[in-house]
Amino acid sequence: MNDLQYSKFQWKDVANAAVIVAALGYFVDVYDLVLFLIVGKKSLADIGIAPELVIEKFQYLLNVQMIGMLVGGLFWGILGDKKGRLSVLFGSILMYSLANIANGFVTSLDMYIVLRFVAGVGLAGELGAGITLVSEIMAKEKRGYGTMIVASVGVTGAVVAALVAKAGWQMAYFIGGGLGLSLLLLRIGVFESGMYKKVENDVTKKGDFFSLFANKDRAWRYINSVLLGLPVWFIIGILVGIAPVYAKELGIAGTIEDGMCVMLCYSGLVFGDIASGALSQYLRSRKKIFYIFYALSFFTVVLYLSLQHITSMQFYILIALLGFSVGFWAMFVTNAAEQFGTNIRATTTTTVPNFVRGSLVLIVMLFKFMKQHLGLINGTYVVAFVVFSISLMALFYTKETFGKDLDYTE
């Protein structure tokens, strides 16, 4: 097959029910994640939390949600290998949609804690199951286009969340839940992966998380798959997450709004995912794209931290560029799917992105330590250097998977 056939995009390659449902499912997934970041503090104030405790309780809820996602990553990943990709795809959509609706009825902190944990568990499964299914049903030379569409459509959920949040937090939660439940109507048009059907009744161990560490080669493949995604959540969680703090430190003119930063970052992510996916197909490589986007990300981080006294508009443009520079999320999850056999593919593809999200806790701890000793800007430079160095080392030892045949077991 020549280069043109590898790189040429045709809608018929991705216009199937599995890609559409996975993309829309991830859309609602991201919608809920970002919606809570936007309306969480307001909702806590509305249910009677004292103003001086709002930030503390909001952070606590974020941690509870993260624990839910780590638990959910393991649960849904193992289930996806034992019972099939569709069981996870629709089970996770159902769980987080019902949790979303229930969040709109929250009246107490205890109720909110339980529901954010449940939502976290539900949110952990959809992306991994969707990418696994799409990777297995599409032609190996074209699968990058499918996962590109899933991620690109998915992250627009953040933009919609920022807009819908203006209607009030209860209504925004109801809308998100309703969108998710409506997706279940599309289940009839989605079929299980043929690769999974081949091993469904196989004696091969399926969904054995600990088998990932049964030998050195497999363990390093898994660890490297996780480490590749560190720059994404460093940039989203810190540089964009506390953008107004950086704006104040850098003397940015005008007011910088959290919601606008989130919306612009994820808007940039959409175009980044499209660009990285298309370029990966054109260059017939995953690793080359990681190198390119790591370089772009680090360069944009330096610009973000060094440009002082610019206008709020210019600062917002930098936020969008940061989002674009980490627009390799789809390829990151696809790489995890392509690194392992069918019997543990869902387990790896579902746990890897959730462990990367969980790594933000460690990154924040390092960031706080460096900030305390070196200041905000210099401390951030050190954290950026550490994060990118680790990811580059992991990439160096990662095997190229473009066009890899996935029809095998570990």
Secondary structure, 3 states (H helix, E strand, C coil): CCHHHHHCCCHHHHCCHHHHHHHHHHHHHHHHHHHHHHHHHHHHHHCCCCHHHHHHHHHHHHHHHHHHHHHHHHHHHHHHHHHCHHHHHHHHHHHHHHHHHHHCCCCCHHHHHHHHHHHHHHHCCHHHHHHHHHHHHCCCCCHHHHHHHHHHHHHHHHHHHHHHHHHCHHHHHHHHHHHHHHHHHHHHHCCCCHHHHHHCCCCCCCCCHHHHHCCHHHHHHHHHHHHCCHHHHHHHHHHHCCHHHHHHHCCCECCCCHHHHHHHHHHHHHHHHHHHHHHHHHHCCCHHHHHHHHHHHHHHHHHHHHCCCCEHHHHHHHHHHHHHHCCCHHHHHHHHHHCCCCCCHHHHHHHHHHHHHHHHHHHHHHHHHHHHHHCHHHHHHHHHHHHHHHHHHHHHCCCCCCCCCCCCCC
